[in-house]
Amino acid sequence: MKYLKKSTNLNLKARLMLVLTAHLFFVYSACADDNRLQKKYIDPITYGNEESILFETMDNKDSTSAYKGSIMVPENRNNPNSRMIPLHYVRFPSKRDHKGSPIIYLSGGPGGSGIQTAKYPQFRFPLFMAMREFGDVIALDQRGTGASNITPKCISSQVLTHTEIFTDQDITELYKSAADECMDFWKEKEVDVLGYTTIQNALDLNDLRKHFKADKVTLWGISYGSHLAFSALKELKGKIDKVVIASAEGLNQTVKLPARTDAYFGRLQQAINQQPKAAKEYPNLIKLIKRVHSQLEKKPLAIKIEQKDGSQLDFLFQRAHMQILASGMISDPGRGVVPLLALYKTLDQGQTQMLSKVLERGYFNDNRISFKVMSFAMDLASGITEERRKLIYQQAEDSLLGKALNFPMPQLNRSIAGLDLGDDFREFPISEVPTLLLTGTLDGRTYIKGQIEATKGLSNLTHVFVKNAGHNLFMSSPKVTETIKRFLKGDKIEQREITVELPDFVN
């Protein structure tokens, strides 16, 4: 009995020791796992001055851990006494241990903010997250944009009248005077405008590559972002891993050919004709546009625009205003084209209620001519060849939107001494870097033929058409994301056409 008691006590102690040992092992394991998790997710490698942040979408419905950081670059590398300016970015760390090259997002515009673009919940954010499978994804604010902008906006003394008739030449002269005035303003503020060029922008990408201690970077961009990527292919030979671009704008395509804008309206008519109700409503879109423009040219519309404070603004709506509106609304068939069609239709019928509602958004309220350094200088520096300029002016005489699509280019082309990068810059890149190009067949800003021309020097190009998609096509279909992921994996892309649904052109 005594033995049994002792034995029981020993067994109890043994059991207690086993439990205690197991508990201590669990704690130790948990701590070890915790440390590994911290090493992997909480305290990964950081670069330079990076800080950990919680990155939230604009609607505050989604968030992710990220890092914000910055580097300093020369404002103008051609000036040995150049001041240094910041480049800010947000880095979304890769979800893989063996990650690929950093993926740098290049916004369009020029002038768009990569950081702000990443905040749009259904516009780009999901794609930023999806691409983390392949490497760190960098939302970059290019020089002079977003958080990287330290240059003041110039508001000139030049004013475009609200109530008097003006000609295209009147507009051009006013903008040239404003440009000269703003150059003086920026010089006084010690801003080196000659540093805000696409070549300087491309060299910034190499500085970022070094900052991330990477042999190569992958570039992902749209519109002007593709323009920047093309320049980088020329300036950063051997430093680019892959390129993913959409809605390509070539190095000599800062101004689009007016005849190709007319051809776009022809493709739009074909799309309209696929919907019987829309085909009946808009049997000849080109004639409708010409008719409305002719009416506005002969007799501009005197209307009153309701202001936020309850007052009314007297406004003389002219043909040039309509062309500028149309140029901004044709990018995407779903968002802009449907209301644009209705606007043309109602104006043709002599109705101005819809026009008043559109103008209440304030498109033309501030008639003082103003510029931001980055968007102003980048386009003027990229410029166009003299041959293309002549062709544009020739085609613009009888085209639907004239020279409005890329206003104030070509009107200001070569108007600032020393800014234009020259025709060597405008030659298309020749490269073997694997490149994926996504082209929307209803893109109203960068056209199919132009995109083919812009990439003709790329020998390792995969070209995928997104049928019925417009300019901002990245989120037009889940298949677009799948295609990008397959490309980044290195898989062959078999499907070269993705079809998305047309919007209802009559609603």
Rosetta blueprint (number, residue, H / E / L):
1 M L
2 K H
3 Y H
4 L H
5 K H
6 K H
7 S H
8 T H
9 N H
10 L H
11 N H
12 L H
13 K H
14 A H
15 R H
16 L H
17 M H
18 L H
19 V H
20 L H
21 T H
22 A H
23 H H
24 L H
25 F H
26 F H
27 V H
28 Y H
29 S H
30 A H
31 C H
32 A H
33 D H
34 D H
35 N H
36 R H
37 L H
38 Q H
39 K H
40 K H
41 Y H
42 I H
43 D L
44 P L
45 I L
46 T L
47 Y L
48 G L
49 N L
50 E L
51 E E
52 S E
53 I E
54 L E
55 F E
56 E E
57 T L
58 M L
59 D L
60 N L
61 K L
62 D L
63 S E
64 T E
65 S E
66 A E
67 Y E
68 K E
69 G E
70 S E
71 I E
72 M E
73 V E
74 P E
75 E L
76 N L
77 R L
78 N L
79 N L
80 P L
81 N L
82 S L
83 R L
84 M E
85 I E
86 P E
87 L E
88 H E
89 Y E
90 V E
91 R E
92 F E
93 P L
94 S L
95 K L
96 R L
97 D L
98 H L
99 K L
100 G L
101 S L
102 P L
103 I E
104 I E
105 Y E
106 L E
107 S L
108 G L
109 G L
110 P L
111 G L
112 G L
113 S L
114 G H
115 I H
116 Q H
117 T H
118 A H
119 K L
120 Y L
121 P L
122 Q L
123 F L
124 R L
125 F H
126 P H
127 L H
128 F H
129 M H
130 A H
131 M H
132 R H
133 E H
134 F L
135 G L
136 D L
137 V E
138 I E
139 A E
140 L E
141 D E
142 Q L
143 R L
144 G L
145 T L
146 G H
147 A H
148 S H
149 N L
150 I L
151 T L
152 P L
153 K L
154 C E
155 I E
156 S E
157 S E
158 Q E
159 V E
160 L L
161 T L
162 H L
163 T L
164 E L
165 I L
166 F L
167 T L
168 D H
169 Q H
170 D H
171 I H
172 T H
173 E H
174 L H
175 Y H
176 K H
177 S H
178 A H
179 A H
180 D H
181 E H
182 C H
183 M H
184 D H
185 F H
186 W H
187 K H
188 E H
189 K L
190 E L
191 V L
192 D L
193 V H
194 L H
195 G H
196 Y L
197 T L
198 T H
199 I H
200 Q H
201 N H
202 A H
203 L H
204 D H
205 L H
206 N H
207 D H
208 L H
209 R H
210 K H
211 H H
212 F L
213 K L
214 A L
215 D L
216 K L
217 V E
218 T E
219 L E
220 W E
221 G E
222 I E
223 S L
224 Y H
225 G H
226 S H
227 H H
228 L H
229 A H
230 F H
231 S H
232 A H
233 L H
234 K H
235 E H
236 L L
237 K L
238 G L
239 K L
240 I E
241 D E
242 K E
243 V E
244 V E
245 I E
246 A E
247 S L
248 A L
249 E L
250 G L
251 L L
252 N L
253 Q L
254 T L
255 V L
256 K L
257 L L
258 P H
259 A H
260 R H
261 T H
262 D H
263 A H
264 Y H
265 F H
266 G H
267 R H
268 L H
269 Q H
270 Q H
271 A H
272 I H
273 N L
274 Q L
275 Q L
276 P H
277 K H
278 A H
279 A H
280 K H
281 E H
282 Y L
283 P L
284 N L
285 L H
286 I H
287 K H
288 L H
289 I H
290 K H
291 R H
292 V H
293 H H
294 S H
295 Q H
296 L H
297 E H
298 K H
299 K L
300 P L
301 L E
302 A E
303 I E
304 K E
305 I E
306 E E
307 Q L
308 K L
309 D L
310 G L
311 S L
312 Q E
313 L E
314 D E
315 F E
316 L E
317 F E
318 Q L
319 R H
320 A H
321 H H
322 M H
323 Q H
324 I H
325 L H
326 A H
327 S H
328 G H
329 M H
330 I L
331 S L
332 D L
333 P H
334 G H
335 R H
336 G H
337 V H
338 V H
339 P H
340 L H
341 L H
342 A H
343 L H
344 Y H
345 K H
346 T H
347 L H
348 D H
349 Q L
350 G L
351 Q L
352 T L
353 Q H
354 M H
355 L H
356 S H
357 K H
358 V H
359 L H
360 E L
361 R L
362 G L
363 Y L
364 F L
365 N L
366 D L
367 N L
368 R E
369 I E
370 S E
371 F E
372 K L
373 V H
374 M H
375 S H
376 F H
377 A H
378 M H
379 D H
380 L H
381 A H
382 S H
383 G L
384 I L
385 T L
386 E H
387 E H
388 R H
389 R H
390 K H
391 L H
392 I H
393 Y H
394 Q H
395 Q H
396 A H
397 E L
398 D L
399 S L
400 L L
401 L L
402 G L
403 K L
404 A L
405 L L
406 N L
407 F L
408 P L
409 M L
410 P L
411 Q L
412 L L
413 N L
414 R L
415 S L
416 I L
417 A L
418 G L
419 L L
420 D L
421 L L
422 G L
423 D H
424 D H
425 F H
426 R H
427 E L
428 F L
429 P L
430 I L
431 S E
432 E L
433 V L
434 P L
435 T E
436 L E
437 L E
438 L E
439 T E
440 G E
441 T L
442 L L
443 D L
444 G L
445 R L
446 T L
447 Y L
448 I H
449 K H
450 G H
451 Q H
452 I H
453 E H
454 A H
455 T L
456 K L
457 G L
458 L E
459 S L
460 N L
461 L E
462 T E
463 H E
464 V E
465 F E
466 V E
467 K E
468 N L
469 A L
470 G L
471 H L
472 N L
473 L L
474 F L
475 M L
476 S L
477 S L
478 P H
479 K H
480 V H
481 T H
482 E H
483 T H
484 I H
485 K H
486 R H
487 F H
488 L H
489 K H
490 G L
491 D L
492 K L
493 I L
494 E L
495 Q L
496 R L
497 E E
498 I E
499 T E
500 V L
501 E L
502 L L
503 P L
504 D L
505 F L
506 V L
507 N L
